[in-house]
Amino acid sequence: TAVDTRVRMADWIYAAGGARERTVGRGARSTRSRSQSNRSSRRRRSESNGSRRAARSDSREQTREWRFHLEPSSDVEAAPSIGPKTAERLAKVGIRTVTDLLEADPEGIAEQLDVKHIRSKTIVEWQNQARLVCQIPELHGYGAMLLVACGLTEPEEISSFDPAELITRVQELCDTKQGQRILRSADPPSAKRIRRWIELAQHCRSLEAA
């Protein structure tokens, strides 16, 4: 009958619509799955590229020839904090090279110099500064002076020091009169430079190898 025909047509239209919805649904899920897969693939490639870049950087750091701004055989005047006048005074008591300074007895030298502002503590600071510049590559005198003034005297200690804490220490020191005397007219070191000191300390050499 006409009624039965209309009912069958309605059922057919409903079934066809459901099939289309299921097909569309499967297609949408498939599209989302491909999109997620592509994002995961891109992320893995990015992480892999980053790891390779880091590995290449580490390899270059390990194989490069480091430059040191002070040698044990250098004239004592080349050491941090030692100017021409102080070098002349030291030469009179037998200290002419950096090795002489490093091996000197601070109390004995201070007594021989007999200069009010040069005490044994001062000579110990000079020794620590010179030692750092001899051992840590690319470290300049002012950097060694700031590090020693912050209480850091060994490359191994510097290499494992917390970057944020060292940055804070150095920046606070630079705001003091002592820090201004070290810097003179130079700008304080940047946070990037201070972090670099920590990295460089990881490539320190022994004094025997200098």
JOMOMO-V265938 format. One line per field, one symbol per residue. ss: DSSP state (H for helix, E for strand, - for the rest). phi: phi as a letter, one per 30 degrees, with the letter a starting at -180 (. if undefined). A space follows every 10 residues. Layout:
ss = ???
phi = ???
This chain:
ss = -HHHHHHHHH HHHHHHHHHH HHHHHHHHHH HHHHHHHHHH HHHHHHHHHH HHHHHHHHHH HHH------- ----EHHH-- ---HHHHHHH HH----EHHH HHH--HHHHH HHH------H HHHHHHHHHH HHHHH----- HHHHHHHHH- ----HHHHH- --HHHHHHHH HHHH--HHHH HHH------- HHHHHHHHHH H-----HHH-
phi = .ddddddddd dddddddddd dddddddddd dddddddddd dddddddddd dddddddddd ddcdcdccda ceddddddde iccedddddd ddcjccbdee ddcddedddd dddhcedccd dddddedddd ddddccdidd eddddddddd jcbbeddddc ddedddeddd dddddcdddd dddhcddddd ddddddeddd ddcdcddddd
